[in-house]
């Protein structure tokens, strides 16, 4: 383990914070990503295996972990080269904007990094603009490779939802195919100005998750976008992982060909330093990592992290409220979840769907839920508990779910389903004397 001194906070994310720090033994300034707890032995060994594998690939587009550090307060972190900022920072800046050539340059860097990692058996697990970093020269690198720390410190699935593959939302699977989906989502953002499935005003998280699971991403189109590039991005964002391009190396060759060969004169030339990197940066600050403004809500009930719940689907905290009323002797209102009237997304009015949640079976430390629907739907379950934040559980297409609960709390439950044309909701059902109204 290495020790760092005088850490200076650069940015905070959902599970870690990034600091500029000085190594105690050499005095070198480095970037350190610090997690909330000390790494256990299994995490450290898994991380070391991933580091050795990436070192054997040795490509400049991969930002390696150079070491594990230990802070004086007992937390652990990983040390890496200090970079100038992230793609997310550049995209959110008001100075400059990416074009097709810039997107190709960024896509080439990500594809080369993924090809190298996948060739040695390492999956990234969460490609977003926040872990695509850039050096002062304008060269892009990809950080945060590997599953060891993602497994040890799981993120709220609503964080970077627009860059998350549908299969990752369904069962938390992270594969080479889900990495390629992340690449496609980054390119979609650069080429269209909006990520796949952007937030809609007032949209509850459960409905947004259902959109990611069922709806197709609008295809990339536009003047000046080569059809080969548009086709690649559209294939990368396919719902079925098997329909995506087979490997990142193929994509790297395509992007390089578009950038450098004579039959694409608009883009011919060496891989570019993106124009928006050249914009003046504020003096005296070096950014390593930025996050969106929606930090992951803190869990107030330990039960929400249990393996049984994770096996059933991912958990989402809701920031949208509907009153759940307790019995008359408890007048307080508890935020639960907004209900919506089905809104067709096609020109044909969708047929109404009957969705009924059966009376829950309260087993003390868990509740057994079952429900009925007269059409095949993808489901999420809304869990509203006394004194805790709202939760959403992805139930896929099953019609039952075992939900861990706190024996001392009262709850209301609701089921939502979508057939990709509309979102349908059941009536809320209480346990333990709670009174639910919408």
Protein Blocks (a to p, Z undefined) as FASTA:
>chain_A
ZZdehiacfbdcfkbccdddddfklopacdddddfbdcdfklmmmmmmmmmmmmmnopak
bccdfbdcddfkopacddddddfbdfklmmmpmghcadfklmmmmmmmmmmmmmmmmmno
pafhpacfklmccdfkopacdehiajklmmmmccdfkgoklmpcfklmmnopacfklmmm
mmmmmmmmmmnopaehiacehiafklmmmmmmmmccdddedehiafklmmmmmmmmpfbl
klpcfbfklmmmmmmmmmmmmklmmlgccddddfklmpccdehiacfbdcdfbdcdddfb
fklmgfklmmnoccdddfbdcdddddfklmbccdfbdcdddddfbfbdcddddddddddd
dehjaccdddddfbdcddddddddehiacddddehjafbdcddddfkbccdddddddehl
accddddddeehiacdZZ
